[in-house]
């Protein structure tokens, strides 16, 4: 795991990076499930979900989906459905704290099962990856959840790959995710695409946004003793 959030200062830095990113996402906000063939995001999945009735509904659907994977272990779509349903279960009841916007310890245990299902799904190497499941995994790997930045980047790449016409917003998000994960080369490539796609009158602002988040990532990695990230040209 890239970030050790036990230190109060480090936790604030990482949270600040992602909070800034969430504010910047605007129309392409992945938390709202926007981008490609994606239906539903974290806010959709968790909206009105603390009730036990919704939890029961998701749990029943999950049981049925898991039975199908037992009967058809090579059915990639069945595993994708398990990913989505397990994520929804993790966002219900006492697994998710709506006040803090974070998963509880119980919720993170559920998210580990989401991760397991996602890995089983990827191992089947489906020709076309499920972008809705990938969107849920972006959220599952974020701080406040499993906090696995490398896997978050990979999941978001799946979202972009499944988008017929990726936007500069999406590449901006990918660049920032990659910098936070210490993936400098990937971040620079995404940054270049974001700037190339951005409207001329917004390009300077997009560059400033990405570079500011990269600087914050560099500062965090220096503090944590991680690999360095080279400044953008």
KASUL-V529407 format. One record per backbone hydrogen bond with DSSP energy under -0.5 kcal/mol. CO is the residue of the C=O (numbers start at 0). NH is the residue of the N-H. Records with the same first field share a line. If there is no record, write none. Layout:
CO->NH / NH
This chain:
2->4
3->6
6->10
7->11
8->12
9->13
10->14
11->15
12->16
13->17
14->18
15->19
16->20
17->21
18->22
19->23
20->24
21->25
24->27
25->28
28->31 / 33
29->32
30->42
35->37
37->39
40->44
41->45
42->46
45->48
48->92
50->54
51->55
52->56
53->57
54->58
55->59
56->60
57->61
58->62
59->63
60->64
61->65
62->66
63->67
64->68
65->69
66->70
67->71
71->74
73->75
74->78
75->79
76->80
77->81
78->82
79->83
80->84
81->85
82->86
83->87
84->88
85->89
86->90
87->90
88->91
91->94
92->95
94->103
95->97
96->100 / 101
101->96
103->107
104->108
105->109
106->110
107->111
108->112
109->113
110->114
111->115
112->116
113->117
114->118
115->119
116->120
117->121
118->122
119->123
120->123
121->124
128->130
129->133
130->134
131->135
132->136
133->137
134->138
135->139
136->140
138->141
139->145
140->147
141->144 / 146
143->102
146->148
147->151
148->152
149->153
150->154
151->155
152->156
153->157
154->158
155->159
156->160
157->161
159->162
161->36 / 163
162->165
166->170
167->171
168->172
169->173
170->174
171->175
172->176
173->177
174->178
175->179
176->180
177->182
178->181
181->183
182->186
183->187
184->188
185->189
186->190
187->191
188->192
189->193
190->194
191->195
192->196
193->197
198->201 / 202
199->203
201->205
202->206
203->207
204->208
205->209
206->210
207->211
208->212
209->213
210->214
211->215
212->216
213->217
214->218
215->219
216->220
217->221
218->222
219->223
220->224 / 225
221->224
